[in-house]
Amino acid sequence: MIEIYRNIKSKEVVDKKPNQNSIKPLKFQLKRQDSYDFYKSNARFTGYLLDKIFSSDKDYLNKIFKGYHDLNLKKTK
């Protein structure tokens, strides 16, 4: 009887709940130690800030991205 129970138990599919946050974490490197320290100690705020800028202020995001892109073009010339 115990052997039958073990066989049934080993064949059961475990119903796992999906992770609440299935999005992979970002990995990036900052150039300044003080900015790293700030964002590291305020990780949830950092996520909130990035999501907020992306979702509600794309004009600002595009402006910053354009400045970044222009800076990289100057470096390669």
VEXBA-822832 format. One record per residue: residue in one letter; x, y, z of N, C-alpha, C in turn. Coordinates in pm, whole numbers, plus 50000, padded with zeros to 5 digits. Layout:
N
aXYZXYZXYZ ...
//
This chain:
77
m500824988150000500005000050000500875012650000 i501905012550081502815024050087503515025949954 e503895014949890504565015649760503645021849654 i502385018349656501415024149562501285039149586 y501215043149711501115057349745502345064849695 r503525059149713504755065649666504745067149515 n504295056949445504235057749299503255068649253 i502105069249315501115079549280501665093249313 k502265094649429502795107549473503915112349379 s504755103249334505865107149247505385110949107 k504215106249067503695109248934502765121348931 e502425126649047501535138249051502245150548996 v501485158348927502015170948877501875181348987 v502955187549017502935197749122502425210649060 d501385216049119500785228449071501495240149137 k502475245549066503235256849120502595269849073 k502565279449162502085292549124503175299549045 p502815306448938503845313648862504415325048947 n505655328048919506265339348990505465351948963 q505345359949065504565372249052505235381548951 n506565381848951507285390448859508125381548768 s507605378448651508305369448560509235376948465 i509325390048478510225398048395511625396948453 k512585394548367513965392948412514515406348463 p515375405848563515955418248615516945424248515 l517055437448520518015444348435519405443448496 k520395443148410521775443748454522465454448371 f522985464448438523715474848368524765480648461 q525705487848402526805493348480526715508548478 l526865514448595526865529048607528305534048610 k528495546248566529855551748559530335557748690 r529415561848776529805568548901529395560249021 q530265559749119530015551949239528845557549319 d528735570849327527645576649406526275573649344 s526185573649212524895570049150524605555149171 y525635546849164525455532549191524935530449332 d525565537149429525165535649569523705539849589 f523325551049526521955555949541520955545949484 y521155541849360520195532949296520195519049358 k521345514549407521425501549473520625501649603 s520725512649678520005513249805518535516849788 n518145520949670516755524549641516255516949517 a516425503849518516125495749400514655496549358 r513745496349454512315497149418511975510749359 f512555521249416512345534649361512895535349219 t514055529249196514655529349063513725522748962 g513165511348998512215504648909510985513148883 y510485519248990509315528048976509645539848884 l510795545948905511215557548825511315553848678 l511965542848647512115538848508510765535648444 d509905528648515508575525648461507745538248442 k507835547448537507065559948530507495568348411 i508805569948392509305577648278508895570948148 f509025557848141508685550648019507205551847986 s506355550548087504915550148059504275563848047 s504795573848117504065586448117504825598348060 d506105596948033506865608447985507835604147875 k507285598747768508135593747659508875605047589 d508315617247591509025628547530510355630847601 y510325630547733511555632347811512525620847783 l512005608847778512845597147751513495598247613 n512725602447513513275604247379514325615247374 k514105626047450515075636947456516395632047516 i516325624747624517535619347687518205609247594 f517415600847529517975590947438518665597647320 k518085608347268518695615647157520025621647200 g520065627447321521325632847373522375621947388 y521975610447435522885599047449523395594547312 h522485593647217522845589347082523815599347019 d523545612347033524425622646979525805622147045 l525845619647174527115618647246527935606947193 n527295595747168528005584147115528485586446972 l527735594046892528175597146757529415605946760 k529485615346854530655624046866531885616046907 k531705605946991532835597747036533425589546922 t532595585146829533065576446721533695584246607 k533515597246603534095605346493535515608746520 
//
